[in-house]
Amino acid sequence: MIFHMLTILQNIDLEVVFINAMVLVWIGTVYAAFTGGFLKNSILEKVLLSFFFSVIVVGLMTIPFEISEGYIFDARTILLSLAGLFLGFIPTVFIMIVAILYRIYLGSSGVFLGILFIVFSGMFGLLWRGYISRRINFRKVFELLIFSIISGVIPFVLIIIIEYELFIEFWLFFVLFCLVASPLLTFILALIIEQQDKSANLSNIIIEQKKLLQASIDSPKVMEIYVLDKDFNYLAFNSYHNYCMSLFYGAEIKVGDSFLEHIKNSKMYSRFRSQISKALQGIEYTTVDEVETTKDKYYESMFTPIRDDDNEVIGVGIFAYDVTKKKQYEKNLEYLNYHDTLTDVYNRRYYNEKLLKYDALEYFPLCILLGDVDSLKTINDAFGHEKGDETLIETASVLKNVVQDKGFVSRIGGDEFVAVLKNVNAQMAENIIEEIFNQLGKISVAGVRLSMSVGYDIIDESNPISEAFKTAEANMYKNKLFEQTGANNETINTIMKSLYEKNPREESHSQRVSKYCVMVGEELNLSKDKVNSLRVAGMLHDIGKIAISDSILDKPDKLTEHEYERIKKHPEIGYRILSTSSQYIEVAKDVLHHHEHYNGKGYPRGLVGEDIPVNSRIISIVDAYDAMTLSRPYRASLTKEGALKEISDCSGTQFDPDIAKVFIEIMNQ
């Protein structure tokens, strides 16, 4: 028996067996070198792969070795099981169909067994790939070993079941071929293909990761990202950095280039070299820098050291983006936080913070100088807030011009300013105040010369800030008491002059009203002081009209209801203007009520009878008479007799009856 088997083995063409084995190794090597994991994605790639392996299978089947008449064997089962394991369903089925057709074409008594080998080998590879491999937890090498053994056992079992007599006759061959040679060759090829698949997949992953990394760093369209090695050479960069280097430096960069070679500005070169060197020392940090070649352009840069597995710094990643708008916003925000938007000097917040820094020996003696703008309320009432704002702006400009680098100026209230002057003693402070007065006196707003009340104190080791401010404030208010009346009187005179200039008839009207009021006051035996006050009130009774628009005062037609309501505000405006001066307090009250009616239907307060100041009742009658005897574009003037009759008719309603009677008698004389 043994002799018979040895004879059979000797008759097998070992060269053919060797060629089959070498073809398989060659196929595995070619697959490993040129395909691997690359040709498994699209349908076309799978078709090409199927065609390639089909040709190989057919090629193997053309060089079989025969053990008995009609029973041929080759390495197709090895290739089919590996195809199922590594190529997937479509290529494997395609190869199986081609192999089956070719085996049918070859014919002979072993066709059925050959077809079963093809089907079971291919299906086993697919079953292992799709089901078994996912449910076992072996190392890959052991998994492939088990797979290889089973792939040889399958044809071995098929031969026993289908061709038992043939198996008995050639059992040693089948043991050696199916259980030794075939598993060994399958295992070797599986390891080669698996390793190449792993390498190919790893290569694909690396390529994809590089693409993903490049896409990731290219995605920020306003951030420069670049990586340098320890010699300042490029390792990577994004498209925006490439664009910026080309735009600003005219450089066409590539990996390996020196970054610093493209930086021509010496200051910028030094800055970059210092910053990158710091990061190469292992320090991660962020900085905001003004671009040396473009004023007011700012870049924020983040420097991140790159380390190897041994924690050694091998490079630096730099992330830089333009923060000019952000910086400008921060500057604007800082300006708003520390500046008075109207006058452009510092505000109270800045004063409170900066004063603490100035409270140091190096700045002593330190002068606190407080100033209060004179007549601001009067100017606001008479000429409007635009002129009041102009007064504040001009005053602030003078203060800044005088103080300059001696310290700083802050607006700490509506009409209050403070100047903090370093290394300024009392004599120097007096000189500065004198210069402020001189410069203010040269400036007029709406005809009113600028002036302010000033007080100061000196801070040193013996006089703390809190006490100095209180002293300066007290001195300022003391000076204001002495200076305010004169300044306000000058302002009132300026207002009356302005009123007469824009409406000349008001001057003659005021003079007549003042004259007639004195005559009535004397006839009523009022005191001399009362008559003098009445004379002034008569002159100033319409001072509030300075704040009324010329288009209303000079309107040729009858006033609308809105315009009339505006005109009715002039007594209150006049009161506010005059009440700023202590000299005109009583006059201000007379002006406020000179349009009240005796029956309480006048304005602005609706006072009745004796509640109306006597001077106001007198002015009311005289003012009405003079107005009636003057012509207007929308009505003719009344005669003296007609005007007096009108006053007589309104006596007891609009006018005080006793005063009206006296006025009529005076005018008739």
Secondary structure as UniProt FT lines:
FT   HELIX           2..11
FT   HELIX           14..30
FT   HELIX           31..35
FT   TURN            36..37
FT   HELIX           43..61
FT   STRAND          65..68
FT   TURN            69..70
FT   STRAND          71..73
FT   HELIX           76..86
FT   HELIX           89..106
FT   TURN            109..110
FT   HELIX           111..127
FT   HELIX           128..132
FT   HELIX           133..135
FT   HELIX           140..162
FT   HELIX           164..169
FT   HELIX           171..176
FT   HELIX           177..181
FT   HELIX           182..218
FT   STRAND          223..229
FT   TURN            230..231
FT   STRAND          233..237
FT   HELIX           239..249
FT   TURN            255..256
FT   HELIX           260..262
FT   HELIX           266..280
FT   TURN            281..282
FT   STRAND          285..290
FT   TURN            292..293
FT   TURN            295..296
FT   STRAND          298..307
FT   TURN            309..310
FT   STRAND          313..322
FT   HELIX           324..338
FT   TURN            341..343
FT   STRAND          346..347
FT   HELIX           348..358
FT   HELIX           361..363
FT   STRAND          366..373
FT   TURN            374..375
FT   HELIX           376..383
FT   HELIX           385..403
FT   HELIX           404..406
FT   STRAND          407..411
FT   STRAND          416..421
FT   TURN            422..423
FT   HELIX           426..440
FT   TURN            441..442
FT   STRAND          444..445
FT   TURN            446..447
FT   STRAND          448..449
FT   STRAND          452..460
FT   TURN            461..462
FT   HELIX           465..502
FT   HELIX           505..523
FT   TURN            524..525
FT   HELIX           528..540
FT   TURN            541..542
FT   HELIX           543..547
FT   HELIX           550..553
FT   HELIX           561..567
FT   TURN            568..569
FT   HELIX           570..578
FT   TURN            579..580
FT   HELIX           582..584
FT   HELIX           585..592
FT   TURN            593..595
FT   TURN            598..599
FT   HELIX           609..611
FT   HELIX           614..628
FT   TURN            633..634
FT   HELIX           640..649
FT   TURN            652..654
FT   HELIX           657..668
//
